[in-house]
Amino acid sequence: MDGRKDDERDARIAERAYQLWEEDGRPEGLAEEHWMRAERESRDVDADPAEAIAFPDEP
């Protein structure tokens, strides 16, 4: 991947991780867990977009 695609992917993961954190009630100390969950979802989307959970455009 080029730098721009990496940046876009990281931004998408960060946004999803934030959404997961909010959905979980904004717990302290779980940033890495939320990031990893969002990263897994991103990989799923990249592997099979028809089967994966899409990233919503709006919260």
mmCIF file as Biopython writes it, N, C-alpha, C and O atoms, coordinates in Angstrom:
data_model
#
loop_
_atom_site.group_PDB
_atom_site.id
_atom_site.type_symbol
_atom_site.label_atom_id
_atom_site.label_alt_id
_atom_site.label_comp_id
_atom_site.label_asym_id
_atom_site.label_entity_id
_atom_site.label_seq_id
_atom_site.pdbx_PDB_ins_code
_atom_site.Cartn_x
_atom_site.Cartn_y
_atom_site.Cartn_z
_atom_site.occupancy
_atom_site.B_iso_or_equiv
_atom_site.auth_seq_id
_atom_site.auth_asym_id
_atom_site.pdbx_PDB_model_num
ATOM 1   N N  . MET A ? 1  ? 0.831   -1.189  0.000  1.0 0.0 1  A 1 
ATOM 2   C CA . MET A ? 1  ? 0.000   0.000   0.000  1.0 0.0 1  A 1 
ATOM 3   C C  . MET A ? 1  ? 0.866   1.240   0.000  1.0 0.0 1  A 1 
ATOM 4   O O  . MET A ? 1  ? 1.960   1.271   0.563  1.0 0.0 1  A 1 
ATOM 5   N N  . ASP A ? 2  ? 0.339   2.256   -0.650 1.0 0.0 2  A 1 
ATOM 6   C CA . ASP A ? 2  ? 1.084   3.506   -0.616 1.0 0.0 2  A 1 
ATOM 7   C C  . ASP A ? 2  ? 0.703   4.279   0.637  1.0 0.0 2  A 1 
ATOM 8   O O  . ASP A ? 2  ? -0.234  3.906   1.343  1.0 0.0 2  A 1 
ATOM 9   N N  . GLY A ? 3  ? 1.422   5.340   0.909  1.0 0.0 3  A 1 
ATOM 10  C CA . GLY A ? 3  ? 1.221   6.123   2.123  1.0 0.0 3  A 1 
ATOM 11  C C  . GLY A ? 3  ? -0.171  6.696   2.253  1.0 0.0 3  A 1 
ATOM 12  O O  . GLY A ? 3  ? -0.745  6.705   3.341  1.0 0.0 3  A 1 
ATOM 13  N N  . ARG A ? 4  ? -0.716  7.173   1.151  1.0 0.0 4  A 1 
ATOM 14  C CA . ARG A ? 4  ? -2.051  7.777   1.201  1.0 0.0 4  A 1 
ATOM 15  C C  . ARG A ? 4  ? -3.114  6.731   1.538  1.0 0.0 4  A 1 
ATOM 16  O O  . ARG A ? 4  ? -4.018  6.996   2.330  1.0 0.0 4  A 1 
ATOM 17  N N  . LYS A ? 5  ? -3.005  5.547   0.940  1.0 0.0 5  A 1 
ATOM 18  C CA . LYS A ? 5  ? -3.961  4.485   1.244  1.0 0.0 5  A 1 
ATOM 19  C C  . LYS A ? 5  ? -3.823  4.042   2.695  1.0 0.0 5  A 1 
ATOM 20  O O  . LYS A ? 5  ? -4.823  3.771   3.361  1.0 0.0 5  A 1 
ATOM 21  N N  . ASP A ? 6  ? -2.596  3.968   3.183  1.0 0.0 6  A 1 
ATOM 22  C CA . ASP A ? 6  ? -2.372  3.628   4.592  1.0 0.0 6  A 1 
ATOM 23  C C  . ASP A ? 6  ? -3.019  4.664   5.503  1.0 0.0 6  A 1 
ATOM 24  O O  . ASP A ? 6  ? -3.647  4.310   6.501  1.0 0.0 6  A 1 
ATOM 25  N N  . ASP A ? 7  ? -2.868  5.935   5.165  1.0 0.0 7  A 1 
ATOM 26  C CA . ASP A ? 7  ? -3.459  7.010   5.964  1.0 0.0 7  A 1 
ATOM 27  C C  . ASP A ? 7  ? -4.981  6.930   5.949  1.0 0.0 7  A 1 
ATOM 28  O O  . ASP A ? 7  ? -5.626  7.117   6.980  1.0 0.0 7  A 1 
ATOM 29  N N  . GLU A ? 8  ? -5.552  6.651   4.782  1.0 0.0 8  A 1 
ATOM 30  C CA . GLU A ? 8  ? -7.006  6.533   4.668  1.0 0.0 8  A 1 
ATOM 31  C C  . GLU A ? 8  ? -7.508  5.347   5.476  1.0 0.0 8  A 1 
ATOM 32  O O  . GLU A ? 8  ? -8.521  5.444   6.169  1.0 0.0 8  A 1 
ATOM 33  N N  . ARG A ? 9  ? -6.801  4.231   5.386  1.0 0.0 9  A 1 
ATOM 34  C CA . ARG A ? 9  ? -7.171  3.031   6.136  1.0 0.0 9  A 1 
ATOM 35  C C  . ARG A ? 9  ? -7.089  3.300   7.633  1.0 0.0 9  A 1 
ATOM 36  O O  . ARG A ? 9  ? -8.003  2.941   8.377  1.0 0.0 9  A 1 
ATOM 37  N N  . ASP A ? 10 ? -6.009  3.925   8.082  1.0 0.0 10 A 1 
ATOM 38  C CA . ASP A ? 10 ? -5.850  4.244   9.503  1.0 0.0 10 A 1 
ATOM 39  C C  . ASP A ? 10 ? -6.945  5.192   9.985  1.0 0.0 10 A 1 
ATOM 40  O O  . ASP A ? 10 ? -7.442  5.044   11.101 1.0 0.0 10 A 1 
ATOM 41  N N  . ALA A ? 11 ? -7.321  6.153   9.166  1.0 0.0 11 A 1 
ATOM 42  C CA . ALA A ? 11 ? -8.385  7.087   9.537  1.0 0.0 11 A 1 
ATOM 43  C C  . ALA A ? 11 ? -9.717  6.349   9.662  1.0 0.0 11 A 1 
ATOM 44  O O  . ALA A ? 11 ? -10.496 6.622   10.575 1.0 0.0 11 A 1 
ATOM 45  N N  . ARG A ? 12 ? -9.975  5.422   8.751  1.0 0.0 12 A 1 
ATOM 46  C CA . ARG A ? 12 ? -11.204 4.626   8.801  1.0 0.0 12 A 1 
ATOM 47  C C  . ARG A ? 12 ? -11.219 3.747   10.049 1.0 0.0 12 A 1 
ATOM 48  O O  . ARG A ? 12 ? -12.249 3.620   10.713 1.0 0.0 12 A 1 
ATOM 49  N N  . ILE A ? 13 ? -10.081 3.144   10.364 1.0 0.0 13 A 1 
ATOM 50  C CA . ILE A ? 13 ? -9.989  2.307   11.560 1.0 0.0 13 A 1 
ATOM 51  C C  . ILE A ? 13 ? -10.167 3.154   12.811 1.0 0.0 13 A 1 
ATOM 52  O O  . ILE A ? 13 ? -10.871 2.750   13.736 1.0 0.0 13 A 1 
ATOM 53  N N  . ALA A ? 14 ? -9.538  4.322   12.851 1.0 0.0 14 A 1 
ATOM 54  C CA . ALA A ? 14 ? -9.666  5.206   14.014 1.0 0.0 14 A 1 
ATOM 55  C C  . ALA A ? 14 ? -11.112 5.621   14.234 1.0 0.0 14 A 1 
ATOM 56  O O  . ALA A ? 14 ? -11.586 5.650   15.370 1.0 0.0 14 A 1 
ATOM 57  N N  . GLU A ? 15 ? -11.810 5.942   13.159 1.0 0.0 15 A 1 
ATOM 58  C CA . GLU A ? 15 ? -13.215 6.337   13.272 1.0 0.0 15 A 1 
ATOM 59  C C  . GLU A ? 15 ? -14.057 5.185   13.806 1.0 0.0 15 A 1 
ATOM 60  O O  . GLU A ? 15 ? -14.899 5.380   14.683 1.0 0.0 15 A 1 
ATOM 61  N N  . ARG A ? 16 ? -13.831 3.986   13.278 1.0 0.0 16 A 1 
ATOM 62  C CA . ARG A ? 16 ? -14.586 2.823   13.735 1.0 0.0 16 A 1 
ATOM 63  C C  . ARG A ? 16 ? -14.234 2.475   15.177 1.0 0.0 16 A 1 
ATOM 64  O O  . ARG A ? 16 ? -15.119 2.115   15.953 1.0 0.0 16 A 1 
ATOM 65  N N  . ALA A ? 17 ? -12.967 2.574   15.550 1.0 0.0 17 A 1 
ATOM 66  C CA . ALA A ? 17 ? -12.560 2.297   16.927 1.0 0.0 17 A 1 
ATOM 67  C C  . ALA A ? 17 ? -13.256 3.259   17.887 1.0 0.0 17 A 1 
ATOM 68  O O  . ALA A ? 17 ? -13.678 2.862   18.973 1.0 0.0 17 A 1 
ATOM 69  N N  . TYR A ? 18 ? -13.373 4.508   17.488 1.0 0.0 18 A 1 
ATOM 70  C CA . TYR A ? 18 ? -14.072 5.502   18.303 1.0 0.0 18 A 1 
ATOM 71  C C  . TYR A ? 18 ? -15.543 5.126   18.451 1.0 0.0 18 A 1 
ATOM 72  O O  . TYR A ? 18 ? -16.106 5.231   19.540 1.0 0.0 18 A 1 
ATOM 73  N N  . GLN A ? 19 ? -16.163 4.689   17.361 1.0 0.0 19 A 1 
ATOM 74  C CA . GLN A ? 19 ? -17.563 4.273   17.423 1.0 0.0 19 A 1 
ATOM 75  C C  . GLN A ? 19 ? -17.738 3.082   18.366 1.0 0.0 19 A 1 
ATOM 76  O O  . GLN A ? 19 ? -18.681 3.042   19.156 1.0 0.0 19 A 1 
ATOM 77  N N  . LEU A ? 20 ? -16.833 2.126   18.278 1.0 0.0 20 A 1 
ATOM 78  C CA . LEU A ? 20 ? -16.901 0.963   19.163 1.0 0.0 20 A 1 
ATOM 79  C C  . LEU A ? 20 ? -16.745 1.381   20.620 1.0 0.0 20 A 1 
ATOM 80  O O  . LEU A ? 20 ? -17.452 0.875   21.490 1.0 0.0 20 A 1 
ATOM 81  N N  . TRP A ? 21 ? -15.821 2.302   20.888 1.0 0.0 21 A 1 
ATOM 82  C CA . TRP A ? 21 ? -15.596 2.814   22.237 1.0 0.0 21 A 1 
ATOM 83  C C  . TRP A ? 21 ? -16.863 3.470   22.775 1.0 0.0 21 A 1 
ATOM 84  O O  . TRP A ? 21 ? -17.250 3.244   23.921 1.0 0.0 21 A 1 
ATOM 85  N N  . GLU A ? 22 ? -17.502 4.283   21.939 1.0 0.0 22 A 1 
ATOM 86  C CA . GLU A ? 22 ? -18.743 4.930   22.358 1.0 0.0 22 A 1 
ATOM 87  C C  . GLU A ? 22 ? -19.847 3.894   22.613 1.0 0.0 22 A 1 
ATOM 88  O O  . GLU A ? 22 ? -20.571 3.984   23.604 1.0 0.0 22 A 1 
ATOM 89  N N  . GLU A ? 23 ? -19.966 2.919   21.717 1.0 0.0 23 A 1 
ATOM 90  C CA . GLU A ? 23 ? -20.980 1.877   21.872 1.0 0.0 23 A 1 
ATOM 91  C C  . GLU A ? 23 ? -20.779 1.070   23.149 1.0 0.0 23 A 1 
ATOM 92  O O  . GLU A ? 23 ? -21.745 0.598   23.747 1.0 0.0 23 A 1 
ATOM 93  N N  . ASP A ? 24 ? -19.528 0.914   23.564 1.0 0.0 24 A 1 
ATOM 94  C CA . ASP A ? 24 ? -19.200 0.158   24.774 1.0 0.0 24 A 1 
ATOM 95  C C  . ASP A ? 24 ? -19.306 1.001   26.043 1.0 0.0 24 A 1 
ATOM 96  O O  . ASP A ? 24 ? -18.972 0.524   27.127 1.0 0.0 24 A 1 
ATOM 97  N N  . GLY A ? 25 ? -19.762 2.236   25.924 1.0 0.0 25 A 1 
ATOM 98  C CA . GLY A ? 25 ? -19.940 3.086   27.088 1.0 0.0 25 A 1 
ATOM 99  C C  . GLY A ? 25 ? -18.726 3.903   27.471 1.0 0.0 25 A 1 
ATOM 100 O O  . GLY A ? 25 ? -18.617 4.353   28.611 1.0 0.0 25 A 1 
ATOM 101 N N  . ARG A ? 26 ? -17.809 4.103   26.532 1.0 0.0 26 A 1 
ATOM 102 C CA . ARG A ? 26 ? -16.604 4.913   26.732 1.0 0.0 26 A 1 
ATOM 103 C C  . ARG A ? 26 ? -15.727 4.447   27.894 1.0 0.0 26 A 1 
ATOM 104 O O  . ARG A ? 26 ? -15.339 5.256   28.737 1.0 0.0 26 A 1 
ATOM 105 N N  . PRO A ? 27 ? -15.411 3.150   27.948 1.0 0.0 27 A 1 
ATOM 106 C CA . PRO A ? 27 ? -14.590 2.647   29.046 1.0 0.0 27 A 1 
ATOM 107 C C  . PRO A ? 27 ? -13.141 3.118   28.936 1.0 0.0 27 A 1 
ATOM 108 O O  . PRO A ? 27 ? -12.624 3.325   27.839 1.0 0.0 27 A 1 
ATOM 109 N N  . GLU A ? 28 ? -12.506 3.281   30.074 1.0 0.0 28 A 1 
ATOM 110 C CA . GLU A ? 28 ? -11.095 3.673   30.116 1.0 0.0 28 A 1 
ATOM 111 C C  . GLU A ? 28 ? -10.213 2.449   29.878 1.0 0.0 28 A 1 
ATOM 112 O O  . GLU A ? 28 ? -10.558 1.338   30.280 1.0 0.0 28 A 1 
ATOM 113 N N  . GLY A ? 29 ? -9.080  2.658   29.227 1.0 0.0 29 A 1 
ATOM 114 C CA . GLY A ? 29 ? -8.049  1.633   29.111 1.0 0.0 29 A 1 
ATOM 115 C C  . GLY A ? 29 ? -8.280  0.555   28.074 1.0 0.0 29 A 1 
ATOM 116 O O  . GLY A ? 29 ? -7.578  -0.455  28.087 1.0 0.0 29 A 1 
ATOM 117 N N  . LEU A ? 30 ? -9.236  0.728   27.178 1.0 0.0 30 A 1 
ATOM 118 C CA . LEU A ? 30 ? -9.504  -0.302  26.179 1.0 0.0 30 A 1 
ATOM 119 C C  . LEU A ? 30 ? -9.262  0.171   24.751 1.0 0.0 30 A 1 
ATOM 120 O O  . LEU A ? 30 ? -9.788  -0.408  23.801 1.0 0.0 30 A 1 
ATOM 121 N N  . ALA A ? 31 ? -8.475  1.210   24.605 1.0 0.0 31 A 1 
ATOM 122 C CA . ALA A ? 31 ? -8.223  1.766   23.273 1.0 0.0 31 A 1 
ATOM 123 C C  . ALA A ? 31 ? -7.625  0.725   22.333 1.0 0.0 31 A 1 
ATOM 124 O O  . ALA A ? 31 ? -8.023  0.640   21.171 1.0 0.0 31 A 1 
ATOM 125 N N  . GLU A ? 32 ? -6.679  -0.062  22.822 1.0 0.0 32 A 1 
ATOM 126 C CA . GLU A ? 32 ? -6.042  -1.068  21.967 1.0 0.0 32 A 1 
ATOM 127 C C  . GLU A ? 32 ? -7.049  -2.131  21.525 1.0 0.0 32 A 1 
ATOM 128 O O  . GLU A ? 32 ? -7.031  -2.564  20.373 1.0 0.0 32 A 1 
ATOM 129 N N  . GLU A ? 33 ? -7.920  -2.547  22.432 1.0 0.0 33 A 1 
ATOM 130 C CA . GLU A ? 33 ? -8.942  -3.536  22.088 1.0 0.0 33 A 1 
ATOM 131 C C  . GLU A ? 33 ? -9.874  -3.001  21.008 1.0 0.0 33 A 1 
ATOM 132 O O  . GLU A ? 33 ? -10.193 -3.706  20.051 1.0 0.0 33 A 1 
ATOM 133 N N  . HIS A ? 34 ? -10.311 -1.748  21.163 1.0 0.0 34 A 1 
ATOM 134 C CA . HIS A ? 34 ? -11.196 -1.159  20.167 1.0 0.0 34 A 1 
ATOM 135 C C  . HIS A ? 34 ? -10.484 -1.009  18.826 1.0 0.0 34 A 1 
ATOM 136 O O  . HIS A ? 34 ? -11.078 -1.260  17.777 1.0 0.0 34 A 1 
ATOM 137 N N  . TRP A ? 35 ? -9.233  -0.608  18.853 1.0 0.0 35 A 1 
ATOM 138 C CA . TRP A ? 35 ? -8.459  -0.477  17.616 1.0 0.0 35 A 1 
ATOM 139 C C  . TRP A ? 35 ? -8.360  -1.836  16.916 1.0 0.0 35 A 1 
ATOM 140 O O  . TRP A ? 35 ? -8.558  -1.932  15.705 1.0 0.0 35 A 1 
ATOM 141 N N  . MET A ? 36 ? -8.051  -2.885  17.688 1.0 0.0 36 A 1 
ATOM 142 C CA . MET A ? 36 ? -7.889  -4.212  17.094 1.0 0.0 36 A 1 
ATOM 143 C C  . MET A ? 36 ? -9.205  -4.722  16.511 1.0 0.0 36 A 1 
ATOM 144 O O  . MET A ? 36 ? -9.211  -5.341  15.447 1.0 0.0 36 A 1 
ATOM 145 N N  . ARG A ? 37 ? -10.314 -4.470  17.194 1.0 0.0 37 A 1 
ATOM 146 C CA . ARG A ? 37 ? -11.631 -4.860  16.661 1.0 0.0 37 A 1 
ATOM 147 C C  . ARG A ? 37 ? -11.913 -4.130  15.354 1.0 0.0 37 A 1 
ATOM 148 O O  . ARG A ? 37 ? -12.367 -4.734  14.383 1.0 0.0 37 A 1 
ATOM 149 N N  . ALA A ? 38 ? -11.644 -2.837  15.334 1.0 0.0 38 A 1 
ATOM 150 C CA . ALA A ? 38 ? -11.866 -2.048  14.119 1.0 0.0 38 A 1 
ATOM 151 C C  . ALA A ? 38 ? -10.942 -2.513  12.991 1.0 0.0 38 A 1 
ATOM 152 O O  . ALA A ? 38 ? -11.344 -2.564  11.829 1.0 0.0 38 A 1 
ATOM 153 N N  . GLU A ? 39 ? -9.723  -2.845  13.340 1.0 0.0 39 A 1 
ATOM 154 C CA . GLU A ? 39 ? -8.765  -3.325  12.340 1.0 0.0 39 A 1 
ATOM 155 C C  . GLU A ? 39 ? -9.227  -4.661  11.747 1.0 0.0 39 A 1 
ATOM 156 O O  . GLU A ? 39 ? -9.124  -4.874  10.539 1.0 0.0 39 A 1 
ATOM 157 N N  . ARG A ? 40 ? -9.735  -5.554  12.595 1.0 0.0 40 A 1 
ATOM 158 C CA . ARG A ? 40 ? -10.264 -6.834  12.097 1.0 0.0 40 A 1 
ATOM 159 C C  . ARG A ? 40 ? -11.431 -6.594  11.147 1.0 0.0 40 A 1 
ATOM 160 O O  . ARG A ? 40 ? -11.514 -7.215  10.087 1.0 0.0 40 A 1 
ATOM 161 N N  . GLU A ? 41 ? -12.325 -5.700  11.527 1.0 0.0 41 A 1 
ATOM 162 C CA . GLU A ? 41 ? -13.455 -5.377  10.641 1.0 0.0 41 A 1 
ATOM 163 C C  . GLU A ? 41 ? -12.957 -4.838  9.308  1.0 0.0 41 A 1 
ATOM 164 O O  . GLU A ? 41 ? -13.494 -5.176  8.253  1.0 0.0 41 A 1 
ATOM 165 N N  . SER A ? 42 ? -11.935 -4.004  9.359  1.0 0.0 42 A 1 
ATOM 166 C CA . SER A ? 42 ? -11.385 -3.436  8.133  1.0 0.0 42 A 1 
ATOM 167 C C  . SER A ? 42 ? -10.811 -4.527  7.237  1.0 0.0 42 A 1 
ATOM 168 O O  . SER A ? 42 ? -11.008 -4.510  6.022  1.0 0.0 42 A 1 
ATOM 169 N N  . ARG A ? 43 ? -10.103 -5.472  7.842  1.0 0.0 43 A 1 
ATOM 170 C CA . ARG A ? 43 ? -9.556  -6.586  7.058  1.0 0.0 43 A 1 
ATOM 171 C C  . ARG A ? 43 ? -10.681 -7.400  6.442  1.0 0.0 43 A 1 
ATOM 172 O O  . ARG A ? 43 ? -10.581 -7.840  5.297  1.0 0.0 43 A 1 
ATOM 173 N N  . ASP A ? 44 ? -11.761 -7.603  7.209  1.0 0.0 44 A 1 
ATOM 174 C CA . ASP A ? 44 ? -12.900 -8.347  6.684  1.0 0.0 44 A 1 
ATOM 175 C C  . ASP A ? 44 ? -13.513 -7.635  5.490  1.0 0.0 44 A 1 
ATOM 176 O O  . ASP A ? 44 ? -13.866 -8.270  4.496  1.0 0.0 44 A 1 
ATOM 177 N N  . VAL A ? 45 ? -13.639 -6.318  5.588  1.0 0.0 45 A 1 
ATOM 178 C CA . VAL A ? 45 ? -14.188 -5.529  4.478  1.0 0.0 45 A 1 
ATOM 179 C C  . VAL A ? 45 ? -13.291 -5.656  3.263  1.0 0.0 45 A 1 
ATOM 180 O O  . VAL A ? 45 ? -13.781 -5.820  2.145  1.0 0.0 45 A 1 
ATOM 181 N N  . ASP A ? 46 ? -11.980 -5.583  3.466  1.0 0.0 46 A 1 
ATOM 182 C CA . ASP A ? 46 ? -11.043 -5.692  2.349  1.0 0.0 46 A 1 
ATOM 183 C C  . ASP A ? 46 ? -11.071 -7.086  1.734  1.0 0.0 46 A 1 
ATOM 184 O O  . ASP A ? 46 ? -10.913 -7.228  0.521  1.0 0.0 46 A 1 
ATOM 185 N N  . ALA A ? 47 ? -11.272 -8.121  2.556  1.0 0.0 47 A 1 
ATOM 186 C CA . ALA A ? 47 ? -11.251 -9.493  2.066  1.0 0.0 47 A 1 
ATOM 187 C C  . ALA A ? 47 ? -12.532 -9.866  1.339  1.0 0.0 47 A 1 
ATOM 188 O O  . ALA A ? 47 ? -12.481 -10.514 0.294  1.0 0.0 47 A 1 
ATOM 189 N N  . ASP A ? 48 ? -13.682 -9.466  1.876  1.0 0.0 48 A 1 
ATOM 190 C CA . ASP A ? 48 ? -14.961 -9.843  1.285  1.0 0.0 48 A 1 
ATOM 191 C C  . ASP A ? 48 ? -16.004 -8.784  1.600  1.0 0.0 48 A 1 
ATOM 192 O O  . ASP A ? 48 ? -16.771 -8.929  2.551  1.0 0.0 48 A 1 
ATOM 193 N N  . PRO A ? 49 ? -16.038 -7.726  0.812  1.0 0.0 49 A 1 
ATOM 194 C CA . PRO A ? 49 ? -16.958 -6.617  1.093  1.0 0.0 49 A 1 
ATOM 195 C C  . PRO A ? 49 ? -18.424 -7.031  1.179  1.0 0.0 49 A 1 
ATOM 196 O O  . PRO A ? 49 ? -19.189 -6.396  1.904  1.0 0.0 49 A 1 
ATOM 197 N N  . ALA A ? 50 ? -18.834 -8.063  0.473  1.0 0.0 50 A 1 
ATOM 198 C CA . ALA A ? 50 ? -20.229 -8.480  0.485  1.0 0.0 50 A 1 
ATOM 199 C C  . ALA A ? 50 ? -20.615 -9.118  1.825  1.0 0.0 50 A 1 
ATOM 200 O O  . ALA A ? 50 ? -21.782 -9.070  2.213  1.0 0.0 50 A 1 
ATOM 201 N N  . GLU A ? 51 ? -19.663 -9.706  2.525  1.0 0.0 51 A 1 
ATOM 202 C CA . GLU A ? 51 ? -19.937 -10.416 3.772  1.0 0.0 51 A 1 
ATOM 203 C C  . GLU A ? 51 ? -19.621 -9.596  5.009  1.0 0.0 51 A 1 
ATOM 204 O O  . GLU A ? 51 ? -20.083 -9.936  6.098  1.0 0.0 51 A 1 
ATOM 205 N N  . ALA A ? 52 ? -18.861 -8.547  4.879  1.0 0.0 52 A 1 
ATOM 206 C CA . ALA A ? 52 ? -18.360 -7.802  6.034  1.0 0.0 52 A 1 
ATOM 207 C C  . ALA A ? 52 ? -19.310 -6.703  6.478  1.0 0.0 52 A 1 
ATOM 208 O O  . ALA A ? 52 ? -20.214 -6.298  5.747  1.0 0.0 52 A 1 
ATOM 209 N N  . ILE A ? 53 ? -19.080 -6.233  7.693  1.0 0.0 53 A 1 
ATOM 210 C CA . ILE A ? 53 ? -19.810 -5.088  8.226  1.0 0.0 53 A 1 
ATOM 211 C C  . ILE A ? 53 ? -19.217 -3.838  7.585  1.0 0.0 53 A 1 
ATOM 212 O O  . ILE A ? 53 ? -18.007 -3.620  7.639  1.0 0.0 53 A 1 
ATOM 213 N N  . ALA A ? 54 ? -20.055 -3.038  6.991  1.0 0.0 54 A 1 
ATOM 214 C CA . ALA A ? 54 ? -19.590 -1.807  6.347  1.0 0.0 54 A 1 
ATOM 215 C C  . ALA A ? 54 ? -19.385 -0.734  7.393  1.0 0.0 54 A 1 
ATOM 216 O O  . ALA A ? 54 ? -20.032 -0.746  8.441  1.0 0.0 54 A 1 
ATOM 217 N N  . PHE A ? 55 ? -18.491 0.191   7.112  1.0 0.0 55 A 1 
ATOM 218 C CA . PHE A ? 55 ? -18.279 1.330   7.977  1.0 0.0 55 A 1 
ATOM 219 C C  . PHE A ? 55 ? -19.325 2.377   7.632  1.0 0.0 55 A 1 
ATOM 220 O O  . PHE A ? 55 ? -19.375 2.847   6.496  1.0 0.0 55 A 1 
ATOM 221 N N  . PRO A ? 56 ? -20.150 2.743   8.580  1.0 0.0 56 A 1 
ATOM 222 C CA . PRO A ? 56 ? -21.177 3.745   8.288  1.0 0.0 56 A 1 
ATOM 223 C C  . PRO A ? 56 ? -20.560 5.127   8.054  1.0 0.0 56 A 1 
ATOM 224 O O  . PRO A ? 56 ? -19.527 5.473   8.626  1.0 0.0 56 A 1 
ATOM 225 N N  . ASP A ? 57 ? -21.218 5.891   7.208  1.0 0.0 57 A 1 
ATOM 226 C CA . ASP A ? 57 ? -20.746 7.254   6.940  1.0 0.0 57 A 1 
ATOM 227 C C  . ASP A ? 57 ? -21.139 8.196   8.060  1.0 0.0 57 A 1 
ATOM 228 O O  . ASP A ? 57 ? -20.487 9.217   8.276  1.0 0.0 57 A 1 
ATOM 229 N N  . GLU A ? 58 ? -22.201 7.857   8.772  1.0 0.0 58 A 1 
ATOM 230 C CA . GLU A ? 58 ? -22.682 8.711   9.841  1.0 0.0 58 A 1 
ATOM 231 C C  . GLU A ? 58 ? -22.727 7.931   11.141 1.0 0.0 58 A 1 
ATOM 232 O O  . GLU A ? 58 ? -23.016 6.734   11.134 1.0 0.0 58 A 1 
ATOM 233 N N  . PRO A ? 59 ? -22.448 8.586   12.251 1.0 0.0 59 A 1 
ATOM 234 C CA . PRO A ? 59 ? -22.519 7.888   13.545 1.0 0.0 59 A 1 
ATOM 235 C C  . PRO A ? 59 ? -23.920 7.466   13.902 1.0 0.0 59 A 1 
ATOM 236 O O  . PRO A ? 59 ? -24.135 6.870   14.958 1.0 0.0 59 A 1 
#
